[in-house]
Amino acid sequence: MVRLALPAAWGAVAVTYRLTCPLAHQEGIGARLVSSAVLFVVGTGLILHTRRTLLRELRQARRIASAAQGVLLRPPPPRIDGLSVAAAQLSADPGAAIGGDLYEAVATEHGVRVVMGDARGHGIAALGTAAAVLGSFREAAYDEPELDRVLRRLDRALARHLRERARAEHPCSEPPSTAPVTEEFVTVLLLEIGADGEVRVLNCGHPWPYRLAERRIEPLARAEPLPPLGLFPLPAELSATPCGSLPPGEALLLHTDGAQDARDAEGRFFPLPEVLARAVREPSSTPQALLTAVLTALLRHTGGAPSDDVALLMLRNDRAPAASPGGGPRDVAAGAGRTTPCPQPADRLR
């Protein structure tokens, strides 16, 4: 009722003038000018009131959307089980704070488990798919002892979400549609870092993370990943791939393809490894500072308008070096720092 008070008052002014003022019924040029001025003031008042109301409702809607998006893609804590963690994302949709990219890192009794994914599409349209995968991971990461069983839980959750979406999009079909939405998929990278720093990975169509050491930037693996979730059934035999160790001081950068595929006005790809190599040489190369440097360079490269969603997640091992049997710190550079190459897909599925 309060919102209607001002429009009603402006309307009452216009009606009262028309019914009671003698000038409103005269045909002279002066009377017409006065009537036009009154109508202009009334119309301007109504327009300004409507504009203020719409802006107020828009700000309220954005606050609600921001809160909902924050629950879906919540920022990780700065430290998880001795690992320093930082995350950042950009949405290609100006109306959304996040899009189809997803990530999460949790500490479990099986180790620190991480998911990074990218739902097909970008912006608000991909939020539902990202929410289905993230919700499943947040339960399965704690429940399942093996990483392959976590991936199967994500695959079933995605299939269920796509079936429900198909029924919602075709409510009048007889019988009701139960087939998944065609051409919908999610690339997923599942990563587990054990208490000893050992890294195990399952990759379904996602870009491989980068390993950040003191003087080198290299992919964690170069093997061909499995197909994205939603396109084909998972193999009957599936096991996580060991990818060496993450010794203290080294870090992993997980990213979506929006980072490596971003192009400038001349069509050149964003040089992510080179930007990372420059960033790690800076004195204050904390995980958050590194991500800020990468996002700043990416926005400069794309002119401030990336064409796809971008998500970055960095994990640095800040655990104390393990003690050697003789009582001194272990030489992690000579032992745990060596990287075991990931086997090729044919070896992984034997």
GIGI-V511468 format. One record per backbone hydrogen bond with DSSP energy under -0.5 kcal/mol. NH is the residue of the N-H (numbers start at 1). CO is the residue of the C=O. E is the energy in kcal/mol with one decimal. If there is no record, write none. Layout:
# GIGI-V511468
nh=[NH & NH]
co=[CO & CO]
e=[E & E]
This chain:
# GIGI-V511468
nh=[5 & 5 & 6 & 7 & 8 & 9 & 10 & 11 & 12 & 13 & 14 & 15 & 16 & 17 & 18 & 19 & 20 & 21 & 21 & 24 & 25 & 26 & 32 & 33 & 34 & 35 & 36 & 37 & 38 & 39 & 40 & 41 & 42 & 43 & 44 & 45 & 46 & 47 & 48 & 49 & 50 & 51 & 52 & 53 & 54 & 55 & 56 & 57 & 58 & 59 & 60 & 61 & 62 & 63 & 64 & 65 & 66 & 67 & 68 & 69 & 70 & 71 & 72 & 73 & 74 & 74 & 80 & 83 & 84 & 85 & 86 & 88 & 90 & 94 & 96 & 102 & 104 & 106 & 108 & 108 & 111 & 112 & 113 & 113 & 114 & 115 & 116 & 117 & 118 & 119 & 120 & 125 & 126 & 127 & 130 & 131 & 132 & 133 & 134 & 135 & 136 & 137 & 138 & 139 & 139 & 140 & 141 & 142 & 143 & 144 & 150 & 151 & 152 & 153 & 154 & 155 & 156 & 157 & 158 & 159 & 160 & 161 & 162 & 163 & 164 & 165 & 166 & 167 & 168 & 169 & 170 & 171 & 173 & 177 & 184 & 186 & 187 & 188 & 189 & 190 & 191 & 192 & 193 & 194 & 194 & 197 & 199 & 200 & 201 & 202 & 204 & 205 & 205 & 210 & 211 & 212 & 212 & 213 & 213 & 218 & 220 & 226 & 229 & 231 & 232 & 238 & 241 & 242 & 243 & 245 & 246 & 247 & 249 & 250 & 251 & 252 & 253 & 254 & 254 & 256 & 259 & 260 & 261 & 264 & 267 & 270 & 272 & 275 & 276 & 277 & 278 & 279 & 280 & 281 & 281 & 282 & 285 & 285 & 286 & 290 & 291 & 292 & 293 & 294 & 295 & 296 & 297 & 298 & 299 & 300 & 301 & 302 & 303 & 303 & 304 & 305 & 310 & 312 & 313 & 314 & 315 & 316 & 317 & 318 & 318 & 324 & 327 & 330 & 332 & 334 & 335 & 337 & 338 & 340 & 341 & 347 & 348 & 349 & 350]
co=[1 & 2 & 2 & 3 & 4 & 5 & 6 & 7 & 8 & 9 & 10 & 11 & 12 & 13 & 14 & 15 & 16 & 16 & 17 & 21 & 22 & 23 & 28 & 29 & 30 & 31 & 32 & 33 & 34 & 35 & 36 & 37 & 38 & 39 & 40 & 41 & 42 & 43 & 44 & 45 & 46 & 47 & 48 & 49 & 50 & 51 & 52 & 53 & 54 & 55 & 56 & 57 & 58 & 59 & 60 & 61 & 62 & 63 & 64 & 65 & 66 & 67 & 68 & 69 & 71 & 72 & 83 & 80 & 316 & 78 & 314 & 312 & 310 & 92 & 93 & 117 & 115 & 113 & 106 & 111 & 108 & 193 & 106 & 111 & 191 & 104 & 189 & 102 & 187 & 100 & 185 & 122 & 123 & 124 & 126 & 127 & 128 & 129 & 130 & 131 & 132 & 133 & 134 & 135 & 136 & 136 & 137 & 139 & 139 & 140 & 146 & 147 & 148 & 149 & 150 & 151 & 152 & 153 & 154 & 155 & 156 & 157 & 158 & 159 & 160 & 161 & 162 & 163 & 164 & 165 & 166 & 168 & 170 & 170 & 181 & 229 & 118 & 204 & 116 & 202 & 114 & 200 & 112 & 192 & 198 & 194 & 244 & 192 & 241 & 190 & 188 & 203 & 226 & 253 & 218 & 210 & 251 & 211 & 216 & 211 & 209 & 203 & 186 & 228 & 228 & 236 & 201 & 240 & 199 & 338 & 197 & 245 & 317 & 247 & 212 & 315 & 210 & 252 & 313 & 311 & 256 & 256 & 257 & 268 & 264 & 262 & 270 & 271 & 272 & 273 & 274 & 275 & 276 & 277 & 278 & 279 & 282 & 283 & 284 & 286 & 287 & 288 & 289 & 290 & 291 & 292 & 293 & 294 & 295 & 296 & 297 & 298 & 299 & 300 & 299 & 302 & 90 & 88 & 254 & 86 & 252 & 84 & 250 & 82 & 316 & 328 & 324 & 322 & 330 & 331 & 331 & 332 & 335 & 338 & 339 & 344 & 344 & 345 & 347]
e=[-0.7 & -0.9 & -0.7 & -0.6 & -2.1 & -2.1 & -2.5 & -2.5 & -2.4 & -2.1 & -2.0 & -2.5 & -2.8 & -2.3 & -2.0 & -2.3 & -2.7 & -0.6 & -1.6 & -1.0 & -1.6 & -1.1 & -2.1 & -2.0 & -2.1 & -2.5 & -2.5 & -2.3 & -2.3 & -2.4 & -2.3 & -2.3 & -2.4 & -2.7 & -2.7 & -2.3 & -2.2 & -2.5 & -2.6 & -2.3 & -2.5 & -2.6 & -2.4 & -2.3 & -2.6 & -2.5 & -2.2 & -2.4 & -2.5 & -2.4 & -1.9 & -2.5 & -2.4 & -2.0 & -2.2 & -2.7 & -2.7 & -2.1 & -2.4 & -2.8 & -2.0 & -1.5 & -1.8 & -2.9 & -0.6 & -0.5 & -2.6 & -1.7 & -2.6 & -2.6 & -1.8 & -2.2 & -2.9 & -0.6 & -2.0 & -2.2 & -1.8 & -2.6 & -0.6 & -1.7 & -1.4 & -2.3 & -2.7 & -0.6 & -3.0 & -2.5 & -2.0 & -2.7 & -1.9 & -2.4 & -2.3 & -0.6 & -1.2 & -1.6 & -2.0 & -2.6 & -1.9 & -1.9 & -2.6 & -2.5 & -1.6 & -2.3 & -2.4 & -0.6 & -0.8 & -2.9 & -2.8 & -0.8 & -1.6 & -2.7 & -1.2 & -2.0 & -1.9 & -1.8 & -2.0 & -2.3 & -2.2 & -2.2 & -2.3 & -2.2 & -2.4 & -2.3 & -2.4 & -2.1 & -2.3 & -2.2 & -2.1 & -2.2 & -2.0 & -2.1 & -1.4 & -0.5 & -1.2 & -0.7 & -1.0 & -2.1 & -2.1 & -1.8 & -2.6 & -3.1 & -2.6 & -2.7 & -2.6 & -0.6 & -2.7 & -1.7 & -3.0 & -2.3 & -2.3 & -2.5 & -3.4 & -0.6 & -1.3 & -2.2 & -3.8 & -0.5 & -3.2 & -0.7 & -2.4 & -1.8 & -3.0 & -2.6 & -2.1 & -1.3 & -0.7 & -0.6 & -3.1 & -0.5 & -3.2 & -0.8 & -2.3 & -0.6 & -3.4 & -1.9 & -2.0 & -2.6 & -2.6 & -0.6 & -3.4 & -1.5 & -1.8 & -0.8 & -2.2 & -1.7 & -1.9 & -2.0 & -2.0 & -2.2 & -2.5 & -2.5 & -2.0 & -2.2 & -2.4 & -0.6 & -0.6 & -1.4 & -0.6 & -0.9 & -1.5 & -2.6 & -2.1 & -2.3 & -2.2 & -2.2 & -2.8 & -2.4 & -2.1 & -2.4 & -2.6 & -2.0 & -2.2 & -2.3 & -0.5 & -0.6 & -2.7 & -0.9 & -2.7 & -3.0 & -2.5 & -2.9 & -2.3 & -2.5 & -2.6 & -1.8 & -0.9 & -4.5 & -2.2 & -3.0 & -1.6 & -0.7 & -1.5 & -2.9 & -1.7 & -0.5 & -0.6 & -0.9 & -2.0 & -1.6 & -1.0]
